[in-house]
Amino acid sequence: MSSEKNTIQLDSGHPMLGALPPSRMKKGKIVTAEEAIQVIHDGDTIATGGFACIGFPEEIAITIEDYYQKTGHPKDLTLVYAAGQGDSDTKGLNHFGHKGLVRKVIGGHWGLAPKLQALAINNDIIAYNLPQGVISHMFRDSAAKKPRTITTVGLGTFVDPKNGGGKLNPKTTEDIVESIMFDGKEYLAYKTIPINVAILRGTTADTDGNITMEREALTLESLSIAMAARNANGVVIVQVERIAERRSLNSRNVKIPGILVDCVVVARPENHWQSFIERYNPAFSGEIRMPMQSIPNMTMNDRKIIARRASMELKPNSIVNLGIGMPEGVASVAHEEGVIDNITLTAEPGVIGGLPAGGKNFGAASNTDAIIDQPYQFDFYDGGGLDIAFLGLAQADRHGNLNVSKFGPKLSGAGGFINISQNARKIVFVGTFTAIGLNISVDASGNCKIDTEGKSIKFVNDVEHITFSGAYAIQKGQPVLYITERCVFELTTEGMKLIEIAPGIDLERDILNQMEFKPIFTHPVPLMDQRIFLDAPMGLKEDLLTISLEDRMSYDEKDNLFFVNFESYSVKRQKDIQDIKETVEKILSPLNRKVYTIVNYDNFSIRPDLIETYTQMVKQLVERFYYRVTRYTTSTFLRMKLKNALVQRNVPPHIYESKEEARNALNH
């Protein structure tokens, strides 16, 4: 790369016009990787797409690395990426791990790129770690030329300016995160970054540069990055596996419009696998659905014990996030226990529903309901859309803080951990109690024994790096659990509380002596459920779907509204009818006034011979307690049956198709 080419100014028009010779411009947008990278100037800011081992433009990264090693250019690049991209060895962002090639790196996760890690740890580059979801939103905000991405994500963690602002070494001095107040509430403002070059990947390109992603496992933030580069007068390079004729692609399948794309590179097949370990799995891209019975059960060990206890925190219809590693076991247990259809599993790069993949395919999923762009997934997460999240437990302290991002010279980075852990309605951290060399066994009676204790203590006085802030969780009133193979802790306003201990575990020897701080607890500490430790089905489905009658009924004093949730409830006996009557009486009798009532009958069932007795009981409750009542169910058949039975009892039926209709009817 000549020095003349390296000084081309970007403010006089599109850099493609000055970077490629006229003979190459005649070829159109389809160019070789070597030709494409000629548009990268020394000192450029480049953004790459990809998630872990999935969707990374490997062909282009290899070419940049080779060209740099031969010529010394491009050099002094600023690299920006949201999710970690690599195989923990030589692929992905490891191609950029050369001193001189990069000058500054702003990344969401560093653990899969040890060559980049080394540059940061050795103080060779300016290095930041910001939350993955924040960076994905920064790309979108950069496209719109917004000066900051404003969010609560990162408050109280190492990203907070009070705790370092995401800086990773002494060479990194510029503040790119600042605190700001709106309406009396604190936020963090992240400086957006103009992108000179976007390096992305798709499946098919037409000759106009329109890109589809039909064989990709994820769509990620490709569109946002492309827009950010285009609107900064930059260049968009996309790696694909095949070329189609102009205007032959289905426009609904185009993920990156051709108006944003400058260079299209057809990759060699070996550099365009679906992931770094998977050539192509049609289940990941939604082409086929995988038979779930083909998934093997987990073997009985510490990982399964932890996953089983964690799975007991699931609730019907929950929207769930599973982190990488230990949390992956929750999906396996949910499948084994037959409850996976009663929850919706998600993963941060945009997967909704189905069964998330693990290991180096983490981020992909089989049998998904939808795959959306990563910035939108984080919109959903940041806004509180997750009912519960299960994340790894690497190191915890007396304040409830967690560290999963930095351990001495080892730099992992936060990834999506901060976004997810701060905004899920409930958070469950899962991991072994100690690390390095831990071995346990369980006897036939379900008693747990520590055969070899781990050499590394994980529950310490103060964590080295705050990836999750216990104080911030307490401030928000967020429920937090810490589940291990031998005990369970809960975060309380008084501190970390030991709430369960495994059968067979000695409190003093196996727990208190293996911690740097003393948790709160009461004698005797309750035992963990014995079923967790027996190598037999736990019956989790029955537990999950069995909701007590009291939990199905709630009274809102402000609106004087009584809500009855009979979803999936079955009336099989006379006693069930009596139980309903007594429970309603228990809740409403003390009020001494009538209430507005809504009853959810979705998936409700009742034995035909009990309908008359049931509706008679309903009539009594209406006359005694209800000022006005509406009911709803999506079942046309049940609406008809209940309506007829209620009319015969001279009870106004008022049965609607949705909760909204039922609520609106009460207001008229």
N, C-alpha and C positions, 0 to 999 in steps of 0.2 A: 504494500500500500504506500503510495508516494506521499511525500510531505505536502505537496500541492493539494492532493486530494483530501488530506487530513485537515486543511484549513478552509474548506468550502463553507460559506456562511449559510445558515438555515433560514435567515429572515427575508431572503429575496425570492422566495418561491419554494415549491416542493423540492426537497433535497434529491429525490429520484432524478430530477431533470439535470442536476449537475453531477450526480454520482455515477451514472451509467452512460457509457458512450452511445452516440446515436445508433450505431450498428446493433447494439443490444436492445435499445428501445423499440426497434422494429419487430423484435421477437414477441412483443407484448409482455404480459405479466408472468408467463411461464419461463422461469430461468433456472439455472443450476444453483446449488447451494453456494458455490464459490462466487458466482456472479451476484447473488443476493446479498452476501455479507459485505460487498464493496460499498454499500450505502451506510455502513456503520463507521462513524468518525471517532477519532480519539476523543475521550472525554464525554461521549454520549451517555445518556441515561436510557437503559434498556429494561424492558419488562418481559418476563417469560410466563407462559401459562403452564399449568400442570398441577397435579396433586399427588404427592408421594411418588409412587412408581407409575402413575397413570397419566397419559395425555401430554407427556413432555415432548417437545420438538427436538429429539435426539440428533437427527441428521444435521440440523443447523448448528447445534451446540458443538458437535464434533468438528465441524468445519471451522467454526470460530477458533476453537482451541488449536487446531492444526495450523491455521493461518497465523495465529499469534506466535506460536513456537517457531515458525519459519521466518517471520518478518518483524516481530515485535509490535505488530499492530493487529487490531485496534488495541489501544491501551487506556489506562486510567478511566475505565468504564464505571458508571454507577449502575448497580444491579438492584432491581426492585422486584419482589415476588411475594405472593400471599402465602400459599401453602408450601411446605417443604417439598422439594423435587429432587429425588435421587434414590440410589439403591444402597446407601451406606458404604459405597466402594468407589466406583469410577464413573458411573453414569449420572445423567441429569446435571444438576448444578455443579457437580464435581469437575466438569469440564472448564468451569470458570475459576477453579481454585489455583490460580497462578499469580504470584506476586507481580504486580505491574499490569496484568490484564484488567483487574478490577481495582478501583481506588476506594469505593464506598459500596456497602451492601445494606439494604433495608429489607429484612426478611421476616416472615411469619414463623418459620420453623427452620432450625439449622441441623437437626439430628441426622438427616439423611445425606448430608453433604460434608463429610469430615474434612475434605480438602479446603472448603470455605471456612469451616470451623477453625482450622489450624491458623489461617490468616488472621482471623479475629482474635483468637487467644494469644497469638504471638505479637499482637499490636501492629500488624503489618497493614491493616486497612481500617478505615472508619466503618464501624459496624453498629447496627441497631437491630433490636428485636421488638417488633410491634405485633399486636394481636392479628391473627390471620383474617378475621372478619373485617377488622378496621381497614387493613390494606386493600381487601377486595372492594370496600366502599370508597377508599381513596381513589382507586382507578376510575370509578364511576363519577366521583366528584371532580376529578381532574378533567374528565371529558367535558363536564359542564363548566369548567374553569371556575370552580368554587375554590376560595383560598384555603379553606379548612374543612376537615371532616370532624363534625362535632358529635360526641357520644359520651355516655357514662362508662363505656367499656374501658377497663384499665384502672379505674379509681382504686386506690389502696394497694395496687400491685407494683411490681418493679417498673412498670411503664409510667406510672404516675410521676410527674416532675418532682414531687417530694421524695421519691425513692429512686431517682436516677433517670427517669424519662426514657427508658428503653436502651440507654447506652450500654455497650458491652465491653468497652476497654478504655484505657486512658487517652488513646488517640482520638476518641470520639468526644467532642466537646460541644458541638452545636446543639442547641435545644430545638427539637422538632415537634415536641409535645408541650402544650401549655394548659394551665388551668383557667377556666372561664366560668362565670356565673350567669345564669338566666333564671329570672323569677325566684331568686333566693336559693337555687339549686346548683350544685357544682357539676361541671362537665369537663371533659378533656377535649382540646382542639388540636388535631393532628394536621401538620402542614402538608398540603397536597403537593405532588411532584410532577412537573411536566415530563412526559415520556417522549423521547426522540425516536426510539425503535421498539416496536412490539414484535415478539417472536412467539408465534402461536402454532396451533396444530388442528387439523380437521381431517375428514375422510376423503371427500371429493371436492374438487374445484372445477368450475367451468372456465372457459378461456377468458371470461370477464373478471374472474377472481371471486365469484360467489362461492361460498364455502358451506358445505353440509357436514354433519358429524354423525351420520347414521351408524357407523361402526365403532364410535367412541363410547367408552363407559361413562364419561362425564362431559358436560359442556362448560363447566367452570365459569371464569369471568372473562372468557375470550372476547365477547362482544364489547365489554366495558374497556378492556385494555386496548382493543383496536380503535375504539372511539377516542380514547385518551390520546393515543399517538396521532391519529388523524387530525384532531382539533388542536394539537400542539405543532402542527406543520411537520409531523414526523412521518415515519415509514412503518408499514405493516408487512411483515414477512410471515407467510403461513406454509407450514409443511403439510403435505397431503400424501395419500397413497395412490391416487388416480385422478385423471383428467376427464372431464365430460365436455361435450359440445356446448357452445354458447346457447343460453336460454333453454337448455334441456333439463335443468334441475327443477324439481317441485319447489316453488317459491316458499311454501310453508316450511320446508325442511332447511332452508338457508339460515344458518346461524350467524354468519358474518357476511354482510352484503359486500358485493364487489366494489362498491364506491369507497370502501375503507381499505381495500387490499391493494398493495403495490407489487409484491413479489410472491409468486407461488413456486414452491420447491417440491418436486416429486421425490419422496424419500426412497432409499433402498429398502426392501422388505425387512431386513434385519434391524433397521433403525426405526421401524414404525409398528412395533408390536402394540397390542392393546394396553399392556402394562409391561414392565421390565421382565416379568416372569410368565406372562400369558400372551401367546401369539394372538389368539382371538377366541373369546368366549361369547357366543351369541346371547347367552342369558344376561350378561352384563350390559349389553347394548339394547336389550328388550326385544330381540328377534324371536326368542323362544322363552317359555317358562320351564323352569327346572322342577322335576318331581321332588317334593320336599322329603319324601321317605328315603331318599338316597343320602340324606345327611346323617353321618354317624353320631352316636351319643358320645359325650365326653367321658373319659375314664375318671374313676373316682380318685381325686387328689386334692391338693390345697386349692388349685384354681377352680375346681368344680364346687368345692365347699363354699368358697367366696361367692361364686356366681349364683349358687342356689340361695344363699342368704339374701343376696342383692335382689334376686328375682321376686322375693316375697314383698318387695316394695312396689311392685307393679300394680296398677289399678286398671280396670276395664276401660277401653277406649283411650288409653293414654297415648300421647305422642312422645316418643322416647328418642334420646340420642345416646349412642354407644361410642365411647372413645376407643382408641387402638390398644391392643394388648389384653390385659386382664378383663376389661369390660366386655370384650367380644364374647366371653363365656355366657353372658346373660342371654344372648340370642340363642345359643345352643341349648341352654336349659329351658328357655321359653318354648322352643320347638319340641324338645323332649317331653315337656309337661303338657303339650297340646294347647298352649295359650297364645301362641304367636299370632294367631288370627284375631285375637282380642285386643291387640295393641298395634300401634304403627311405629315401626322402627325407622329412624332417619340417620343420615350421616351428613356432616357439615358441607361437603362439596356440592350437595344438591340432590342427594338420594332421598326419596320418600317412599316408604313401604318396602315390602319384600324382606329379604334376608341379607344384611350387610356382609360383605366378604371380609376376611381377616388377613393377617400377615402382610405380605408385599402387594396384595390386591386390595388392601384397606382403602375405603373410599368408594369402591364399586359395590354393586349389590345385584342379586338375582331376584327376579319376579317383582320388580318395582312397580309401584302405582304411577310414579312420575319421576322424572329427572329434570330439575330446574337449574338455572344458573346460580353459581355460588353466592353472589351478592344478594340475591333474593332470599336464599336460604338463611343468610345471616340477618336479613331484615326480619324474617320470621322469628329467628332465635332471639335477637336483641330485643324484640318487642314483647317477649314473654310467651312465645308460642309453645315452648317445650314444657310439658307437664313434669318430666323428670329426666335427668341426665345421669349416666353412669360413667365416671372418669377414673383414670388411674391414680393410685396413691403411691407416690415415690417417697415423699418425706413430709411429715406433719409436725406441728409444734403445739405448745400449750395454749396458744391463742386461737387454734383452729386454722392457722395459715397452712397452705400447702406449697410445696416446691416441686415442680416437675420440669423446670426449665434450665437450671444451671447447678452443677455439682463440681466445685473446684475447677479443674481445667476442662471438664466436659461440658459442652454447650449444646443443649437439646433445643431450647427455644420453646415458646408457648404454643405455637400453632393456634388452633381454634379454642384452646382450653379456657382462655380468659372470657371470650364472648359467651361460651356455653355455660361455664360454671357460675358466672355472675348473673345470668338472666333466666336460667331454668327455674321453674317454680319450686322444684325440690332437687337437691343435688346429693348423689351418693358416690363417695370415693371408695374404690375397691383396690385392695392389694394385700400382699402378705405382711405380717406383723414385723418381721425382720427380713433382711436380705442377705444374699451370698451364702450359699451352702445350707439353707434351711431344708430339712426333711421332716415330714410328719407321717403318722400312720393312724388308722382308725380301726378299732377292734370290732368284732361282730355285734357288740351291743351299742355301737355308735359313740364310743368314747374316743376322744382325740388325744394323741400323744405326740410330744415333740421329741423325735428321735435324735435329730441334730439341729441345734439352734443356729440361726443365721448369724454371721459375723458382723453384720452392719445393722446398727440401730436406726429405725426409721421414724420413731416418735421422739423428737428432740426438743430442747428448750426453745430454740429459735431457728427457723429455717434460714438457709443461706440466701434464697431468692424467693420473694413472695409472688407466686403465680396466682394464688387464690387468697383473698383477704378474709379472714374470719371476722374481723371487726366490721367490714362492709356488709357481710352476710347477716350479722346480728342487727346492724342498723336497718337493713331491708326486711328483717323478719323472715329470712329464707331458711327453711328446714335443711339441715346438713347432717349426713351420717358418714361414718368412716368404718367400713366393713373389712375385717380381716378373717383369716381362717380360725382364729382362736377367740376373738372378741369383737364387740361392736361399740363404737363411741358415738355420742351425739354432741353437737355444738350447742351450748347453752349460754345465757348471759353471764353465768358464773364461771364458765370455762368448759373444758372438755370433760364430758361425763361418760364413764364406763357404764353401759346400760345392759350388756349381755356378755356372757362368758360361755365358751364351748364346754360341753360335758367332758370330764376327764382332765381339764386344764386346771393347774394350780395357780391361783390368783397371784400369790407373792412371787413364786419362782418363774412362772411362764409369762407373766404380764408386767407387774410392777418393777421387777428387777431388770426387765429388758426395755425400760423407758428412761428418758432423762428427766421426766417430770411426773408428778403424782396426779392422776386424774381424780375428779370427783366421783364418788360411788357410794352406794348404800349396801349394807350387809343384810342378807346375802345378795350377791349380784345375780339377777335372773339368768337362767340357762338359755342358750340359743336353742331353737326348735330341734328336737332330737332327729326329726326326719331328714334334716340337712345332711347328717353324717351316715345314714344308712343307704346302702347301695340298692335302692328300690325307688320307684316313682313316689314323689312327695304328695301327689294329689293337689297340685297347685291350682289346677283349673277349677276345681270345686271351690277352693278358697277364694279364688279371684272373682268368680261369678256369684258367690254367695254374699250378698250385702244384707246386713241386719235391717229389720224394718225401721228401727230408729234412725239409722243412717240414710234411709230412703226418704225421710220426711224432714222438712226444715221450715221454720217460721221466720219471716222477715218482719220485725216489729215496725220498721219505718213505713213499709207499704201495707202493713197488715195483711201480708200475703203468705199463704200456706202452700208449699209445693210438695207434691207426692210423686216420687219417682218409682213407677212400677215397671220400668224397662227390664225386660228379660225375667220378670217375676212370674212364678207359676203358682196358681191356687189349685192344690191337689187334694186337700182335705178340708173337712169342716173346721178343724182347728186353725187352719191358715186364715180363714175368714174371721174367726174370733180374735186371733192375734192382731190382725189389722185393726179391728174395732178398738181393742184395748190400747194399742199403741197411739192411735189418733186421740183417744180420750186422755191418755197420759200427757200428751203435748198440749192439747187445746183446752182441757177443763180448767187449768189454772188461770187462763186469760180472762174468763168471764165476759167474753164478747165474741160475736161471730166474725168470721174471717173470709176474705176472698181466697179462692182455692183453685189451683191448677193441678191436674193429674196427668202424668205421662204414662200412656198405655202402650208404648212401642214394644213390640215383641212380647207383650203380656199374653199369658195363656191361662185358661181356666177349664176345668172339667165341665162338660155340658150339663151334667146333673147338678152342678153347684151354682149355676148362673142365677137361679131364682133366689136361693139363700143369700148369695152375694149382693144382688141388687136390693134386696130387702134391708140388708145391713147398710148399704150405701144410702138408702132413703132415710134411715134413722140418723145417720151422721149429718146428712144435708139439713134435716129439720133442726137438729140440735146445735150444729157448729158452723155451718156454711152460710155466709151472707149471699154469696154467689159463687158458682163453681163452673169451670170449663175443663174439658178433657181433650186430649189429642192423641192420635196414633196415625202412623203412615199406612196401617193395614186397613184397606177398604172393608174386608170381611169383618174384622173386629169392630170397626165403627158401626157397621150395620147391626151386628149381634147385640152390642151394648146399647145402642140407641133403642132398639126394639124392646129390650128388657127394661130399660129405664122408663120408657113411655108407658109400659104396662103398669108401672108403679107410680105413675103420675109425677115422675121426677123429670124436670127439664133436661134433655139429653146434652145439648151444647157440646158436641164432639167434633173437634177440628182435625186438620191434617198436620199441623205443625205447632210448635210451642209459641211461635210468633203470632199465629192466628188466634190461638187460645188466649194469649196475653192481651192482644188487641181487643178481643171480645169482652174481656173484663173491664176495659177502659171505656166502653160505650154503653 
